[in-house]
């Protein structure tokens, strides 16, 4: 009678404690994160409608800015209004101020206060938590991505719209 060697299933199906713990941690971490973050409301839940500001108020803001004011339906609105985190893609700003200097940012802040308009800033990158999305005025800092280096003090100054890749390259 011919016999076959016994298969050692412990070797075939062997998994080390380290691998088992790693797989378990990854699965649990994913499950916990999904449950935790799915249960939390986003910081900016959809509103029934965009905040109201008169056409005259938007005109005044546009006149005060050196940069552009872009409203829904204008060229560039879709590209600038869409956040990198698609969870917040349904949150559409009433207007987008593309600021070219610090004075534009200050003007936007004053205008939002005067008009009781919610605001958010977007530096060019993204906010995983959705804090760079709003139904009010989106203050885009994407044009403020420059950097300067002062050799005498060793100080580097970077603009609010600078992306990490550009910063690393500059440094």
N, CA, C and O of each residue as an XYZ file, in Angstrom:
684
protein
N       0.834     -1.151      0.000
C       0.000      0.000      0.000
C       0.894      1.234      0.000
O       1.853      1.354      0.762
N       0.531      2.130     -0.882
C       1.333      3.337     -1.050
C       0.812      4.422     -0.103
O      -0.394      4.661     -0.035
N       1.691      5.055      0.605
C       1.279      6.123      1.514
C       1.834      7.445      1.008
O       2.887      7.504      0.374
N       1.107      8.478      1.305
C       1.570      9.814      0.943
C       2.080     10.468      2.203
O       1.554     10.240      3.293
N       3.085     11.264      2.053
C       3.583     11.942      3.239
C       2.497     12.863      3.801
O       1.722     13.475      3.066
N       2.476     12.933      5.107
C       1.492     13.816      5.750
C       1.795     15.270      5.404
O       2.941     15.717      5.437
N       0.759     15.968      5.082
C       0.910     17.400      4.843
C       0.922     18.099      6.192
O       0.077     17.844      7.050
N       1.859     18.951      6.356
C       1.943     19.714      7.597
C       1.193     21.028      7.402
O       1.750     22.014      6.919
N      -0.084     21.019      7.789
C      -0.917     22.204      7.584
C      -0.435     23.390      8.390
O      -0.702     24.534      8.025
N       0.270     23.139      9.478
C       0.772     24.270     10.252
C       1.788     25.056      9.456
O       1.917     26.267      9.639
N       2.517     24.381      8.567
C       3.476     25.093      7.733
C       2.775     25.770      6.549
O       3.110     26.895      6.176
N       1.793     25.062      5.961
C       1.100     25.601      4.802
C       0.288     26.838      5.161
O       0.288     27.825      4.425
N      -0.400     26.779      6.286
C      -1.266     27.881      6.682
C      -0.651     28.739      7.776
O      -1.355     29.485      8.457
N       0.630     28.638      7.941
C       1.287     29.331      9.045
C       1.194     30.843      8.889
O       1.367     31.404      7.807
N       0.915     31.463     10.008
C       0.923     32.912     10.063
C       1.572     33.277     11.400
O       1.224     32.741     12.451
N       2.481     34.165     11.326
C       3.174     34.545     12.552
C       2.262     35.426     13.405
O       1.308     36.023     12.905
N       2.563     35.493     14.661
C       1.815     36.351     15.573
C       1.897     37.800     15.108
O       0.913     38.537     15.177
N       3.069     38.203     14.637
C       3.266     39.577     14.172
C       2.349     39.896     12.989
O       1.721     40.954     12.950
N       2.277     38.964     12.016
C       1.412     39.188     10.848
C      -0.052     39.200     11.265
O      -0.830     40.029     10.794
N      -0.430     38.271     12.159
C      -1.812     38.211     12.628
C      -2.201     39.517     13.318
O      -3.276     40.058     13.057
N      -1.342     40.022     14.190
C      -1.621     41.262     14.909
C      -1.674     42.446     13.941
O      -2.495     43.349     14.100
N      -0.796     42.435     12.941
C      -0.800     43.507     11.952
C      -2.083     43.536     11.140
O      -2.679     44.595     10.939
N      -2.509     42.349     10.670
C      -3.761     42.284      9.914
C      -4.936     42.684     10.791
O      -5.822     43.424     10.363
N      -4.934     42.197     12.004
C      -6.025     42.519     12.934
C      -6.097     44.009     13.222
O      -7.177     44.598     13.236
N      -4.940     44.613     13.452
C      -4.908     46.052     13.740
C      -5.406     46.853     12.542
O      -6.153     47.819     12.695
N      -4.985     46.441     11.356
C      -5.423     47.155     10.151
C      -6.932     47.052      9.970
O      -7.593     48.043      9.660
N      -7.473     45.862     10.162
C      -8.917     45.681     10.012
C      -9.692     46.434     11.083
O     -10.692     47.088     10.784
N      -9.243     46.346     12.310
C      -9.926     47.054     13.395
C      -9.814     48.567     13.225
O     -10.782     49.299     13.433
N      -8.626     49.022     12.846
C      -8.445     50.458     12.645
C      -9.387     50.986     11.582
O      -9.993     52.044     11.753
N      -9.514     50.252     10.482
C     -10.432     50.668      9.418
C     -11.874     50.669      9.882
O     -12.630     51.590      9.572
N     -12.262     49.634     10.628
C     -13.639     49.546     11.114
C     -13.940     50.659     12.113
O     -15.005     51.274     12.062
N     -13.006     50.912     13.013
C     -13.215     51.960     14.015
C     -13.274     53.329     13.346
O     -14.140     54.143     13.666
N     -12.349     53.584     12.412
C     -12.333     54.882     11.734
C     -13.625     55.104     10.964
O     -14.201     56.191     11.016
N     -14.084     54.085     10.252
C     -15.315     54.218      9.467
C     -16.491     54.507     10.383
O     -17.306     55.384     10.096
N     -16.581     53.779     11.478
C     -17.696     53.973     12.393
C     -17.626     55.348     13.066
O     -18.637     56.039     13.194
N     -16.439     55.728     13.487
C     -16.271     57.005     14.180
C     -16.575     58.176     13.269
O     -17.370     59.048     13.618
N     -15.939     58.202     12.086
C     -16.085     59.356     11.209
C     -17.418     59.381     10.488
O     -17.911     60.456     10.146
N     -18.015     58.218     10.249
C     -19.325     58.198      9.603
C     -20.390     58.727     10.552
O     -21.373     59.324     10.113
N     -20.198     58.509     11.863
C     -21.182     58.948     12.845
C     -21.107     60.447     13.099
O     -22.101     61.061     13.488
N     -19.944     61.037     12.884
C     -19.785     62.460     13.140
C     -20.390     63.272     12.009
O     -20.170     62.958     10.839
N     -21.139     64.299     12.332
C     -21.606     65.163     11.247
C     -20.420     65.954     10.709
O     -19.507     66.303     11.458
N     -20.436     66.229      9.429
C     -19.385     67.056      8.865
C     -19.474     68.450      9.466
O     -20.534     68.835      9.960
N     -18.397     69.211      9.438
C     -18.434     70.542     10.027
C     -19.360     71.471      9.272
O     -19.794     72.498      9.793
N     -19.658     71.101      8.043
C     -20.482     71.971      7.224
C     -21.573     71.143      6.555
O     -21.420     70.729      5.406
N     -22.630     70.909      7.238
C     -23.724     70.167      6.656
C     -24.434     71.047      5.631
O     -24.423     72.272      5.753
N     -25.050     70.432      4.626
C     -25.699     71.243      3.589
C     -26.776     72.149      4.169
O     -27.553     71.736      5.031
N     -26.814     73.362      3.699
C     -27.866     74.295      4.083
C     -28.969     74.220      3.040
O     -28.741     73.781      1.913
N     -30.150     74.646      3.416
C     -31.245     74.599      2.461
C     -31.012     75.559      1.303
O     -31.487     75.328      0.190
N     -30.290     76.622      1.566
C     -29.980     77.579      0.504
C     -28.713     78.355      0.854
O     -28.304     78.406      2.014
N     -28.120     78.939     -0.130
C     -26.920     79.749      0.094
C     -27.290     80.998      0.876
O     -28.414     81.484      0.754
N     -26.373     81.529      1.674
C     -26.653     82.763      2.418
C     -27.024     83.896      1.470
O     -26.529     83.977      0.346
N     -27.885     84.747      1.940
C     -28.356     85.842      1.094
C     -27.451     87.055      1.238
O     -27.124     87.473      2.349
N     -27.061     87.600      0.129
C     -26.381     88.893      0.059
C     -26.926     89.558     -1.191
O     -27.160     88.902     -2.206
N     -27.117     90.817     -1.112
C     -27.696     91.520     -2.253
C     -26.690     91.575     -3.402
O     -25.485     91.416     -3.209
N     -27.215     91.802     -4.586
C     -26.342     91.948     -5.756
C     -25.410     93.136     -5.551
O     -24.254     93.105     -5.974
N     -25.912     94.180     -4.904
C     -25.093     95.359     -4.625
C     -23.938     95.036     -3.685
O     -22.835     95.556     -3.856
N     -24.183     94.184     -2.698
C     -23.122     93.802     -1.760
C     -22.017     93.032     -2.491
O     -20.833     93.261     -2.246
N     -22.400     92.134     -3.375
C     -21.390     91.384     -4.149
C     -20.615     92.329     -5.068
O     -19.407     92.178     -5.249
N     -21.320     93.303     -5.645
C     -20.656     94.290     -6.515
C     -19.623     95.104     -5.729
O     -18.514     95.345     -6.205
N     -20.004     95.519     -4.531
C     -19.077     96.290     -3.688
C     -17.833     95.469     -3.346
O     -16.715     95.983     -3.372
N     -18.036     94.197     -3.027
C     -16.876     93.350     -2.724
C     -15.970     93.246     -3.948
O     -14.750     93.364     -3.835
N     -16.564     93.028     -5.100
C     -15.770     92.906     -6.329
C     -14.957     94.177     -6.596
O     -13.798     94.091     -7.002
N     -15.542     95.333     -6.375
C     -14.851     96.604     -6.600
C     -13.687     96.816     -5.631
O     -12.696     97.454     -5.987
N     -13.799     96.291     -4.423
C     -12.763     96.472     -3.407
C     -11.567     95.530     -3.575
O     -10.492     95.786     -3.032
N     -11.752     94.449     -4.321
C     -10.696     93.440     -4.452
C      -9.725     93.760     -5.579
O     -10.127     94.270     -6.625
N      -8.453     93.462     -5.367
C      -7.468     93.508     -6.463
C      -7.583     92.228     -7.278
O      -7.383     92.222     -8.493
N      -7.908     91.144     -6.582
C      -8.072     89.848     -7.242
C      -9.472     89.728     -7.823
O     -10.187     90.718     -7.982
N      -9.841     88.508     -8.132
C     -11.129     88.260     -8.783
C     -12.192     87.834     -7.779
O     -11.883     87.270     -6.730
N     -13.439     88.109     -8.115
C     -14.586     87.548     -7.415
C     -15.336     86.719     -8.442
O     -15.776     87.229     -9.472
N     -15.473     85.447     -8.151
C     -16.108     84.529     -9.097
C     -17.378     83.985     -8.456
O     -17.366     83.498     -7.325
N     -18.469     84.081     -9.202
C     -19.768     83.604     -8.721
C     -20.192     82.410     -9.549
O     -19.621     82.131    -10.604
N     -21.194     81.712     -9.061
C     -21.710     80.523     -9.742
C     -22.067     80.853    -11.192
O     -22.706     81.867    -11.474
N     -21.646     79.992    -12.089
C     -21.928     80.186    -13.509
C     -20.820     80.902    -14.260
O     -20.833     80.922    -15.491
N     -19.875     81.481    -13.565
C     -18.765     82.172    -14.225
C     -17.612     81.211    -14.474
O     -17.486     80.175    -13.822
N     -16.774     81.585    -15.439
C     -15.622     80.765    -15.793
C     -14.720     80.566    -14.570
O     -14.382     81.527    -13.879
N     -14.340     79.338    -14.313
C     -13.446     79.004    -13.214
C     -14.144     78.609    -11.930
O     -13.508     78.095    -11.010
N     -15.458     78.846    -11.855
C     -16.173     78.554    -10.607
C     -16.092     77.077    -10.233
O     -15.772     76.746     -9.092
N     -16.374     76.201    -11.169
C     -16.396     74.767    -10.859
C     -15.039     74.291    -10.381
O     -14.954     73.558     -9.396
N     -13.993     74.689    -11.052
C     -12.642     74.253    -10.680
C     -12.271     74.762     -9.292
O     -11.724     74.014     -8.481
N     -12.563     76.021     -9.016
C     -12.189     76.606     -7.732
C     -13.101     76.192     -6.579
O     -12.665     76.164     -5.428
N     -14.342     75.876     -6.869
C     -15.284     75.547     -5.797
C     -15.200     74.091     -5.367
O     -15.617     73.752     -4.260
N     -14.671     73.231     -6.217
C     -14.634     71.805     -5.907
C     -13.490     71.486     -4.953
O     -12.327     71.714     -5.285
N     -13.809     70.958     -3.768
C     -12.746     70.617     -2.815
C     -12.051     69.321     -3.210
O     -12.616     68.502     -3.935
N     -10.833     69.138     -2.734
C     -10.129     67.883     -3.007
C     -10.817     66.717     -2.326
O     -10.865     65.623     -2.888
N     -11.348     66.918     -1.137
C     -12.057     65.869     -0.420
C     -13.491     65.850     -0.948
O     -14.288     66.734     -0.635
N     -13.807     64.838     -1.747
C     -15.100     64.783     -2.428
C     -16.284     64.574     -1.494
O     -17.435     64.675     -1.917
N     -16.007     64.286     -0.233
C     -17.099     64.167      0.735
C     -17.862     65.491      0.839
O     -19.049     65.500      1.164
N     -17.189     66.593      0.565
C     -17.784     67.919      0.713
C     -18.108     68.576     -0.623
O     -18.278     69.794     -0.678
N     -18.198     67.806     -1.692
C     -18.431     68.357     -3.028
C     -19.803     69.009     -3.162
O     -20.003     69.846     -4.042
N     -20.740     68.642     -2.312
C     -22.091     69.220     -2.374
C     -22.153     70.620     -1.770
O     -23.156     71.316     -1.926
N     -21.095     71.037     -1.083
C     -21.079     72.362     -0.459
C     -20.513     73.351     -1.475
O     -19.319     73.330     -1.776
N     -21.364     74.202     -1.989
C     -20.973     75.152     -3.031
C     -20.986     76.571     -2.473
O     -21.984     77.002     -1.895
N     -19.885     77.297     -2.641
C     -19.845     78.673     -2.134
C     -20.710     79.611     -2.971
O     -20.901     79.411     -4.171
N     -21.227     80.641     -2.298
C     -21.996     81.669     -3.004
C     -21.077     82.524     -3.859
O     -21.496     83.076     -4.876
N     -19.823     82.629     -3.443
C     -18.824     83.387     -4.194
C     -17.427     82.947     -3.797
O     -17.211     82.423     -2.704
N     -16.483     83.169     -4.701
C     -15.089     82.817     -4.454
C     -14.241     84.055     -4.702
O     -14.242     84.616     -5.797
N     -13.516     84.472     -3.666
C     -12.603     85.608     -3.799
C     -11.202     85.047     -3.985
O     -10.657     84.402     -3.090
N     -10.625     85.300     -5.156
C      -9.251     84.860     -5.430
C      -8.351     86.020     -5.020
O      -8.156     86.973     -5.774
N      -7.810     85.920     -3.815
C      -7.038     87.019     -3.231
C      -5.618     87.044     -3.780
O      -4.975     86.004     -3.929
N      -5.137     88.256     -4.080
C      -3.780     88.404     -4.610
C      -2.829     89.037     -3.603
O      -1.628     89.135     -3.854
N      -3.370     89.468     -2.457
C      -2.520     90.069     -1.423
C      -3.257     90.039     -0.090
O      -4.432     89.679     -0.018
N      -2.544     90.423      0.960
C      -3.121     90.409      2.308
C      -4.288     91.382      2.435
O      -5.224     91.126      3.193
N      -4.248     92.489      1.708
C      -5.337     93.463      1.760
C      -6.631     92.858      1.240
O      -7.705     93.144      1.768
N      -6.539     92.020      0.207
C      -7.737     91.332     -0.303
C      -8.343     90.440      0.778
O      -9.562     90.403      0.943
N      -7.503     89.728      1.504
C      -7.991     88.845      2.568
C      -8.695     89.680      3.638
O      -9.785     89.324      4.087
N      -8.076     90.787      4.046
C      -8.679     91.665      5.058
C     -10.003     92.232      4.559
O     -10.963     92.335      5.322
N     -10.058     92.596      3.289
C     -11.289     93.114      2.700
C     -12.391     92.062      2.769
O     -13.531     92.376      3.113
N     -12.059     90.837      2.449
C     -13.040     89.742      2.494
C     -13.548     89.518      3.914
O     -14.742     89.310      4.128
N     -12.645     89.561      4.873
C     -13.048     89.356      6.267
C     -13.994     90.461      6.737
O     -14.994     90.192      7.402
N     -13.668     91.701      6.385
C     -14.542     92.826      6.756
C     -15.905     92.689      6.082
O     -16.940     92.889      6.719
N     -15.904     92.348      4.801
C     -17.150     92.217      4.039
C     -18.022     91.109      4.636
O     -19.233     91.283      4.775
N     -17.425     89.990      4.985
C     -18.197     88.886      5.577
C     -18.806     89.300      6.905
O     -19.924     88.903      7.231
N     -18.079     90.091      7.662
C     -18.608     90.584      8.927
C     -19.775     91.550      8.682
O     -20.807     91.469      9.349
N     -19.601     92.452      7.731
C     -20.659     93.423      7.404
C     -21.917     92.732      6.902
O     -23.029     93.125      7.253
N     -21.741     91.710      6.088
C     -22.878     91.036      5.443
C     -23.367     89.810      6.214
O     -24.289     89.121      5.777
N     -22.740     89.541      7.368
C     -23.071     88.351      8.150
C     -22.983     87.090      7.279
O     -23.855     86.222      7.319
N     -21.914     87.020      6.500
C     -21.709     85.937      5.539
C     -20.726     84.920      6.118
O     -19.644     85.301      6.565
N     -21.081     83.632      6.118
C     -20.097     82.629      6.536
C     -18.943     82.594      5.545
O     -19.102     82.977      4.386
N     -17.787     82.136      5.999
C     -16.622     82.099      5.121
C     -15.769     80.880      5.422
O     -15.890     80.244      6.469
N     -14.923     80.586      4.489
C     -13.892     79.556      4.665
C     -12.704     79.986      3.815
O     -12.861     80.672      2.805
N     -11.529     79.578      4.237
C     -10.336     79.837      3.429
C      -9.844     78.533      2.854
O      -9.966     77.477      3.476
N      -9.290     78.613      1.668
C      -8.690     77.435      1.027
C      -7.313     77.860      0.555
O      -7.169     78.762     -0.270
N      -6.302     77.190      1.095
C      -4.925     77.554      0.825
C      -4.350     76.958     -0.437
O      -3.193     77.231     -0.757
N      -5.076     76.183     -1.147
C      -4.548     75.570     -2.360
C      -4.553     74.070     -2.257
O      -4.719     73.373     -3.258
N      -4.376     73.571     -1.068
C      -4.416     72.134     -0.827
C      -5.822     71.721     -0.444
O      -6.785     72.048     -1.138
N      -5.936     71.016      0.639
C      -7.254     70.552      1.042
C      -7.350     70.396      2.551
O      -6.350     70.392      3.269
N      -8.574     70.268      2.997
C      -8.863     70.024      4.405
C      -9.637     68.719      4.476
O     -10.751     68.622      3.963
N      -9.046     67.719      5.111
C      -9.726     66.431      5.226
C     -11.046     66.563      5.973
O     -11.980     65.802      5.719
N     -11.132     67.516      6.886
C     -12.334     67.678      7.701
C     -13.366     68.610      7.071
O     -14.426     68.828      7.659
N     -13.089     69.156      5.910
C     -14.065     69.994      5.212
C     -14.078     71.447      5.616
O     -14.993     72.179      5.242
N     -13.081     71.889      6.375
C     -13.078     73.268      6.845
C     -12.751     74.274      5.745
O     -12.821     75.481      5.979
N     -12.400     73.806      4.559
C     -12.133     74.735      3.467
C     -13.319     74.794      2.495
O     -13.161     75.146      1.326
N     -14.491     74.448      2.991
C     -15.718     74.503      2.194
C     -16.744     75.358      2.920
O     -16.788     75.378      4.150
N     -17.557     76.052      2.166
C     -18.580     76.917      2.760
C     -19.697     77.166      1.751
O     -19.511     77.037      0.541
N     -20.846     77.522      2.278
C     -21.942     77.999      1.432
C     -21.868     79.513      1.278
O     -22.625     80.094      0.500
N     -20.972     80.151      2.006
C     -20.804     81.600      1.956
C     -19.695     82.002      1.008
O     -19.690     81.598     -0.155
N     -18.749     82.801      1.502
C     -17.639     83.274      0.686
C     -16.425     82.371      0.899
O     -15.965     82.189      2.026
N     -15.923     81.821     -0.176
C     -14.693     81.028     -0.134
C     -13.538     81.970     -0.463
O     -13.487     82.557     -1.544
N     -12.619     82.104      0.479
C     -11.456     82.970      0.283
C     -10.316     82.094     -0.196
O      -9.733     81.339      0.582
N     -10.002     82.195     -1.470
C      -8.961     81.373     -2.073
C      -7.601     82.061     -1.944
O      -7.418     83.199     -2.377
N      -6.668     81.353     -1.348
C      -5.308     81.869     -1.192
C      -4.362     81.274     -2.234
O      -3.145     81.431     -2.125
N      -4.902     80.604     -3.225
C      -4.080     79.906     -4.217
C      -3.110     80.826     -4.956
O      -2.063     80.372     -5.417
N      -3.440     82.099     -5.073
C      -2.530     83.047     -5.741
C      -1.435     83.544     -4.810
O      -0.521     84.245     -5.245
N      -1.518     83.191     -3.543
C      -0.537     83.642     -2.554
C       0.396     82.489     -2.192
O       0.564     82.164     -1.017
N       0.990     81.884     -3.193
C       1.813     80.703     -2.961
C       3.301     80.954     -2.999
O       4.074     79.998     -3.056
N       3.729     82.178     -2.972
C       5.154     82.490     -3.066
C       5.879     82.322     -1.740
O       5.270     82.116     -0.690
N       7.193     82.415     -1.826
C       8.014     82.359     -0.613
C       9.189     83.319     -0.769
O       9.636     83.610     -1.878
N       9.675     83.803      0.373
C      10.861     84.661      0.374
C      11.806     84.164      1.458
O      11.391     83.571      2.453
N      13.089     84.424      1.234
C      14.102     84.037      2.200
C      14.942     85.255      2.547
O      15.483     85.920      1.663
N      15.047     85.541      3.827
C      15.867     86.653      4.307
C      17.151     86.062      4.867
O      17.153     85.487      5.956
N      18.249     86.205      4.120
C      19.526     85.598      4.510
C      20.059     86.175      5.821
O      20.709     85.461      6.584
N      19.796     87.450      6.095
C      20.333     88.065      7.320
C      19.697     87.472      8.587
O      20.368     87.324      9.608
N      18.427     87.141      8.516
C      17.761     86.575      9.697
C      17.596     85.062      9.599
O      17.327     84.392     10.596
N      17.759     84.533      8.391
C      17.533     83.104      8.186
C      16.050     82.747      8.170
O      15.687     81.580      8.315
N      15.195     83.751      7.995
C      13.747     83.548      8.046
C      13.173     83.309      6.652
O      13.491     84.016      5.696
N      12.325     82.297      6.566
C      11.585     82.007      5.338
C      10.138     82.400      5.575
O       9.548     82.014      6.584
N       9.562     83.160      4.660
C       8.158     83.539      4.738
C       7.450     82.883      3.569
O       7.869     83.005      2.417
N       6.364     82.183      3.888
C       5.626     81.500      2.820
C       4.201     82.028      2.770
O       3.624     82.413      3.788
N       3.648     82.038      1.562
C       2.272     82.483      1.372
C       1.300     81.394      1.765
O       1.634     80.210      1.744
N       0.081     81.805      2.127
C      -0.948     80.878      2.571
C      -1.394     79.880      1.515
O      -2.007     78.866      1.849
N      -1.102     80.145      0.259
C      -1.512     79.231     -0.804
C      -0.413     78.297     -1.278
O      -0.606     77.568     -2.252
N       0.727     78.302     -0.617
C       1.848     77.477     -1.058
C       1.585     76.006     -0.739
O       1.209     75.659      0.381
N       1.784     75.162     -1.725
C       1.626     73.727     -1.540
C       2.924     73.131     -0.991
O       4.009     73.673     -1.206
N       2.797     72.022     -0.290
C       3.969     71.406      0.333
C       5.071     71.088     -0.665
O       6.244     71.311     -0.368
N       4.731     70.578     -1.828
C       5.748     70.239     -2.831
C       6.563     71.452     -3.247
O       7.785     71.374     -3.374
N       5.886     72.568     -3.459
C       6.578     73.808     -3.827
C       7.427     74.317     -2.665
O       8.517     74.851     -2.871
N       6.925     74.148     -1.454
C       7.678     74.569     -0.282
C       8.959     73.754     -0.139
O      10.025     74.316      0.113
N       8.864     72.457     -0.295
C      10.042     71.598     -0.193
C      11.080     71.979     -1.251
O      12.281     72.020     -0.986
N      10.580     72.255     -2.450
C      11.493     72.630     -3.535
C      12.182     73.968     -3.209
O      13.385     74.119     -3.427
N      11.422     74.922     -2.695
C      11.978     76.235     -2.372
C      13.011     76.137     -1.251
O      14.030     76.827     -1.275
N      12.742     75.279     -0.274
C      13.657     75.152      0.847
C      14.904     74.408      0.434
O      15.800     74.202      1.253
